[in-house]
Amino acid sequence: MLKLIIFDFDGVIIDAEPLHLRAFQKVLAKMGIQLAREEYYDKYLALDDTNFFRAVLRDRGKAISNEVIEKLKTQKSAYYASIIRKGEITPFPGVIDFIENASQSYTLAIGSGALREEIEFILEKLGIRKKFKEIVSAEEVERCKPAPDTFIEVLNRVNRELQNPVYPNECLVIEDSIAGIKAAHSAGMKYLAVANSYPESRLKEADIVVNSLEGITPIYLEEFFSRK
């Protein structure tokens, strides 16, 4: 029985990946590093900022230190904050209605590699912050996806206030990335992939793949869970 839905944030609720890419590109350009859209989506999507910069610098043969990483993260966060505060926030089609409907039947949470400040700001701006019982962001876990830490931490927090705990097989993760599929499966949770960032052909390991959350209803989710 489905009890808890855990949403990724960027790439599922809002179309933020192009905005993150712009901010990353601006920071890296100062170092003489070019980052193509194709490379970002193929290699670095779903990494939090720390692991993104570590991976890019490693791949480019650049020196890596905690001090350098923190400086780059600060610059990127400033650029990204400037972008979203200008109003460049676009929720995916149908996602707000889906959240409104799902919140009437299930507990909702977010497990994301984005920063909490960014998540909170955008949810408030979209008017849906109160729909989510818990948020676990990049700063709150040691390992990012494809490790299962984010989703396990979400479940642990939700269960702290419940007399009857939710089990992993009663959770549905909604993600857009290949790393997210691996993280959800490692956590023992079912996975619905939305083909917002990757084509359906690259998301075959998911339990189910949809092109959009538009038109997806609680009845559809219950039928999906009953088949698995």
PyMOL commands that set and color helices and strands:
alter all, ss='L'
color gray80, all
select helices_A, chain A and resi 17-29+37-44+49-59+66-85+95-102+116-126+129-131+138-140+149-159+168-170+178-186+200-202+218-227
alter helices_A, ss='H'
color red, helices_A
select strands_A, chain A and resi 4-7+107-111+134-136+171-175+190-194+208-210
alter strands_A, ss='S'
color yellow, strands_A
deselect
rebuild
show_as cartoon
